[in-house]
Amino acid sequence: MVTGIIFDIKKFSIHDGPGIRTTIFFKGCPLSCWWCHNPESQALQPEMVFRANRCISCGACLEVCTQGAVSQDGKVISTDRAKCTLCGDCVAVCFAEAREMVGQEMSVAQVMSEIERDVVFYDESGGGVTFSGGEPLMQHDLLLALLRACQEREIHTALDTCGFATWETLDSIREYVDLFLYDLKLMDDAKHQKFVGAPRELILSNLQALSGHGHDIFLRVPIIPGITDGDENIRQIGTFAAALPHLNRVDILPYHHTAVEKYERLHKVYQLPEIRPPSERHVAEIAQILRGFGLQVKIGG
């Protein structure tokens, strides 16, 4: 039985493809974008989040932990993540719901059960299912099985991907994907390696190959002030996108900083604490530059 790690299932999504959709979030990502708004998606294994503002210092977690990972200093309770085995015992006894496990093993049948509940909404709105993350291609077997199951049920499928995978991996699933939501962030390879954590070439070559095969693609460009929003980067993206054999449209996604608290809950460092969202005027200017290449452009997903 094929299983994998899913960290969220979002119902009635309207920003992850056409119509009303169910978005399935896979855990695990090969990249490490500085602005990642889903830090809980990066690690492949389950993680525990801690919401300090909900903690009532009852000490239940301290009593149940057999690894000595939880300690208390006055009213402050902390967890040594190096000792934590992610057994979930502390989560089970946290009455204030300050502790939560992110990521659970699910089978194809379990995920499909959630998807099938929303079929009526897909039919009425022209929607479907979007597989997102993280990077779903990291859990290839689960993704492929779910895509096939959706195709058998005539459910529209979209894959939100960074494109950083072997062509063999993409080639094995592409016939079951109705729409690719494909991320393109930086065209300069040195900056790509610095801010994204991997070379750009594989991402670009996979995008060219998918486009060459005539797949429906929405290119998604995050607008990160001071990193991806420079005139040179935008024009290079425009040049590259305009040369693709087949591309449906370009979505530009303005940066937001709503994920800062997520990093705190995971005890992770957020690398862009000072950056603020771009102005509407600047985003409109970027859209106009890309339209100048003959591209269909939408602001937002």
C-alpha positions as CSV (number, residue, x, y, z in Angstrom):
1,M,0.0,0.0,0.0
2,V,1.4,3.3,-1.1
3,T,1.6,6.0,1.7
4,G,3.3,9.3,2.2
5,I,3.5,12.3,4.5
6,I,0.9,15.0,4.1
7,F,0.9,18.1,6.3
8,D,-2.3,19.8,5.3
9,I,-5.4,19.4,3.2
10,K,-7.0,22.7,2.2
11,K,-10.7,22.7,1.2
12,F,-12.4,25.3,-1.1
13,S,-9.1,26.8,-2.3
14,I,-9.4,29.4,-5.1
15,H,-5.8,30.4,-5.5
16,D,-4.2,27.1,-6.6
17,G,-5.6,26.7,-10.1
18,P,-9.0,27.2,-11.8
19,G,-12.3,26.9,-9.9
20,I,-12.9,25.6,-6.4
21,R,-10.1,23.1,-5.5
22,T,-8.9,20.8,-2.8
23,T,-5.1,21.4,-2.2
24,I,-3.1,18.5,-0.9
25,F,0.2,19.6,0.8
26,F,3.0,17.1,0.6
27,K,5.9,17.4,3.1
28,G,9.5,17.7,1.9
29,C,11.2,20.1,-0.5
30,P,14.6,19.9,-2.2
31,L,15.0,23.8,-2.1
32,S,15.5,26.2,0.7
33,C,14.0,29.5,-0.5
34,W,14.7,32.3,2.0
35,W,11.1,33.6,1.8
36,C,9.4,30.2,2.0
37,H,5.9,30.7,3.4
38,N,5.5,27.0,4.3
39,P,8.5,26.2,6.5
40,E,6.7,23.3,7.9
41,S,6.8,21.8,4.4
42,Q,10.6,21.7,4.1
43,A,11.5,18.6,6.1
44,L,10.2,15.3,4.8
45,Q,9.5,13.9,8.2
46,P,6.8,15.0,10.6
47,E,7.6,17.9,13.0
48,M,6.2,19.4,16.1
49,V,5.1,23.0,16.3
50,F,4.8,24.9,19.6
51,R,2.5,27.9,20.0
52,A,3.9,29.7,23.1
53,N,0.9,32.1,23.3
54,R,-1.4,29.1,23.9
55,C,0.7,27.4,26.6
56,I,-0.8,27.5,30.1
57,S,2.2,26.0,31.8
58,C,0.2,23.1,33.2
59,G,3.2,20.8,33.0
60,A,1.4,17.9,31.4
61,C,3.9,17.6,28.6
62,L,6.7,17.6,31.1
63,E,5.2,14.7,33.0
64,V,4.6,12.5,29.9
65,C,7.9,13.0,28.1
66,T,10.1,10.0,28.5
67,Q,13.1,11.4,26.7
68,G,13.7,14.4,29.0
69,A,13.2,16.7,26.1
70,V,10.7,19.0,27.9
71,S,11.8,21.3,30.7
72,Q,10.2,24.1,32.7
73,D,11.8,27.3,34.0
74,G,9.2,29.2,36.0
75,K,6.2,29.5,33.7
76,V,8.3,29.0,30.6
77,I,8.2,25.5,29.1
78,S,10.7,24.6,26.4
79,T,11.6,21.6,24.3
80,D,15.0,20.3,23.4
81,R,14.4,19.3,19.8
82,A,17.7,17.3,19.7
83,K,16.2,14.9,22.4
84,C,12.7,14.9,21.0
85,T,11.7,11.7,19.2
86,L,8.5,13.1,17.8
87,C,6.5,10.4,19.6
88,G,3.5,12.8,20.0
89,D,2.8,12.0,23.6
90,C,3.1,15.6,24.7
91,V,0.7,16.7,21.9
92,A,-1.9,14.2,23.1
93,V,-1.9,15.7,26.6
94,C,-1.7,19.3,25.6
95,F,-5.2,20.5,26.6
96,A,-4.5,24.1,25.5
97,E,-3.5,22.8,22.0
98,A,-0.2,24.6,22.2
99,R,1.5,21.6,20.7
100,E,0.7,20.1,17.3
101,M,2.3,17.5,15.0
102,V,2.7,18.6,11.5
103,G,2.7,15.9,8.9
104,Q,1.0,12.5,9.1
105,E,1.3,9.3,7.1
106,M,-1.6,8.9,4.8
107,S,-2.6,6.2,2.2
108,V,-3.9,6.8,-1.3
109,A,-7.3,5.7,-0.1
110,Q,-7.3,8.2,2.8
111,V,-6.3,11.1,0.6
112,M,-8.8,10.2,-2.1
113,S,-11.6,10.0,0.5
114,E,-11.0,13.6,1.4
115,I,-10.8,14.6,-2.3
116,E,-14.0,12.8,-3.3
117,R,-16.1,14.7,-0.7
118,D,-15.6,17.8,-2.8
119,V,-16.4,16.5,-6.3
120,V,-19.7,18.4,-6.4
121,F,-17.8,21.6,-6.0
122,Y,-15.3,20.7,-8.8
123,D,-18.2,19.9,-11.2
124,E,-20.0,23.2,-10.5
125,S,-16.9,25.5,-10.6
126,G,-14.6,23.8,-13.1
127,G,-12.2,23.0,-10.3
128,G,-10.3,20.0,-9.1
129,V,-7.4,18.9,-7.0
130,T,-4.0,20.6,-6.7
131,F,-1.0,18.8,-5.3
132,S,1.3,21.2,-3.6
133,G,3.9,21.3,-0.8
134,G,6.7,21.3,-0.2
135,E,7.5,19.6,-3.5
136,P,5.2,16.7,-4.3
137,L,7.7,15.2,-6.7
138,M,9.8,14.2,-3.7
139,Q,7.1,11.7,-2.8
140,H,6.8,10.3,-6.3
141,D,5.0,7.0,-5.6
142,L,2.2,8.7,-3.6
143,L,1.9,11.5,-6.2
144,L,1.7,9.1,-9.1
145,A,-0.9,6.9,-7.4
146,L,-3.1,9.9,-6.5
147,L,-2.8,11.4,-10.0
148,R,-3.9,8.1,-11.6
149,A,-6.8,7.7,-9.1
150,C,-8.0,11.3,-9.9
151,Q,-7.8,10.6,-13.7
152,E,-9.9,7.4,-13.2
153,R,-12.5,9.6,-11.5
154,E,-12.2,12.3,-14.2
155,I,-11.1,14.9,-11.5
156,H,-9.0,17.8,-12.9
157,T,-5.4,17.7,-11.5
158,A,-2.9,20.5,-11.0
159,L,0.7,20.1,-9.8
160,D,2.3,23.0,-8.0
161,T,6.0,22.3,-8.5
162,C,9.4,24.0,-8.3
163,G,10.6,21.8,-11.1
164,F,13.7,20.6,-9.3
165,A,13.6,16.9,-10.1
166,T,15.0,14.6,-12.8
167,W,13.2,14.6,-16.1
168,E,12.6,10.9,-15.7
169,T,10.5,11.8,-12.6
170,L,8.5,14.4,-14.4
171,D,8.1,12.3,-17.5
172,S,6.5,9.5,-15.4
173,I,3.7,11.7,-14.1
174,R,3.1,14.4,-16.7
175,E,0.4,12.5,-18.6
176,Y,-1.8,12.5,-15.5
177,V,-1.4,16.2,-14.9
178,D,-3.9,18.6,-16.5
179,L,-2.2,21.8,-15.3
180,F,1.3,22.6,-14.1
181,L,1.7,25.5,-11.7
182,Y,5.4,26.0,-12.3
183,D,7.6,28.3,-10.1
184,L,10.3,30.4,-11.7
185,K,12.2,32.7,-9.2
186,L,15.6,33.8,-10.4
187,M,17.4,33.7,-13.7
188,D,20.9,34.5,-12.4
189,D,22.4,31.1,-11.3
190,A,24.6,32.5,-8.5
191,K,21.6,34.3,-7.0
192,H,19.5,31.2,-7.5
193,Q,21.9,29.1,-5.6
194,K,22.2,31.7,-2.8
195,F,18.5,32.4,-2.2
196,V,16.9,29.2,-3.4
197,G,19.6,26.7,-2.5
198,A,20.1,24.9,-5.8
199,P,21.3,25.6,-9.4
200,R,18.7,26.9,-11.9
201,E,19.5,24.7,-14.9
202,L,17.4,21.7,-14.1
203,I,14.4,23.9,-13.4
204,L,14.7,25.7,-16.7
205,S,15.3,22.6,-18.8
206,N,12.3,20.8,-17.3
207,L,10.1,23.8,-18.0
208,Q,11.3,23.9,-21.6
209,A,10.6,20.2,-21.9
210,L,7.1,20.3,-20.5
211,S,6.3,23.3,-22.6
212,G,7.7,21.5,-25.7
213,H,5.3,18.7,-25.0
214,G,2.4,21.1,-25.1
215,H,1.3,20.9,-21.4
216,D,-0.9,23.6,-19.9
217,I,1.4,25.7,-17.7
218,F,0.8,28.7,-15.4
219,L,4.3,30.1,-14.7
220,R,4.4,31.5,-11.1
221,V,6.9,34.3,-10.3
222,P,7.2,35.3,-6.6
223,I,7.9,39.0,-6.2
224,I,10.4,39.3,-3.4
225,P,11.6,42.9,-2.8
226,G,15.4,43.2,-3.3
227,I,15.7,39.6,-4.6
228,T,13.5,38.7,-7.5
229,D,11.9,42.0,-8.3
230,G,14.8,43.6,-10.1
231,D,14.3,44.9,-13.6
232,E,17.0,42.7,-15.0
233,N,15.6,39.5,-13.5
234,I,12.0,40.3,-14.6
235,R,13.1,41.0,-18.2
236,Q,15.2,37.8,-18.3
237,I,12.1,35.9,-17.1
238,G,10.0,37.6,-19.7
239,T,12.5,36.7,-22.5
240,F,12.7,33.1,-21.4
241,A,8.9,32.7,-20.9
242,A,8.1,34.3,-24.3
243,A,10.4,31.8,-26.0
244,L,8.6,28.8,-24.6
245,P,6.7,26.8,-27.2
246,H,3.6,26.7,-25.1
247,L,2.6,28.8,-22.0
248,N,-0.9,29.6,-20.8
249,R,-0.1,32.6,-18.6
250,V,2.3,34.1,-16.0
251,D,1.1,34.6,-12.4
252,I,3.1,37.2,-10.4
253,L,2.8,36.5,-6.6
254,P,3.6,39.5,-4.4
255,Y,5.6,38.7,-1.2
256,H,3.8,38.6,2.1
257,H,5.2,38.0,5.6
258,T,2.4,36.0,7.2
259,A,4.7,33.0,7.7
260,V,7.0,34.7,10.3
261,E,5.1,33.1,13.2
262,K,5.4,29.7,11.6
263,Y,9.2,29.9,11.8
264,E,8.9,30.8,15.5
265,R,6.7,27.8,16.2
266,L,9.2,25.5,14.5
267,H,12.2,27.2,16.2
268,K,13.6,28.1,12.8
269,V,15.3,31.3,11.8
270,Y,13.5,33.4,9.2
271,Q,16.1,35.0,6.9
272,L,14.1,38.0,5.7
273,P,12.6,39.6,8.8
274,E,12.9,43.2,7.5
275,I,11.4,42.7,4.1
276,R,7.9,44.2,3.5
277,P,5.4,43.4,0.7
278,P,6.0,45.3,-2.5
279,S,3.7,48.2,-3.3
280,E,0.7,47.7,-5.7
281,R,2.3,50.2,-8.0
282,H,5.6,48.2,-8.2
283,V,3.7,45.0,-8.8
284,A,1.7,46.6,-11.6
285,E,4.9,47.9,-13.2
286,I,6.3,44.3,-13.2
287,A,3.1,43.0,-14.7
288,Q,3.4,45.6,-17.5
289,I,7.0,44.7,-18.2
290,L,6.0,41.0,-18.6
291,R,3.0,41.9,-20.8
292,G,5.5,43.8,-23.0
293,F,6.8,40.4,-24.0
294,G,3.4,39.3,-25.3
295,L,2.6,37.3,-22.2
296,Q,-0.8,36.9,-20.5
297,V,-0.2,38.1,-16.9
298,K,-2.2,37.8,-13.8
299,I,-1.4,39.4,-10.4
300,G,-2.0,36.7,-7.8
301,G,-2.6,33.0,-8.2
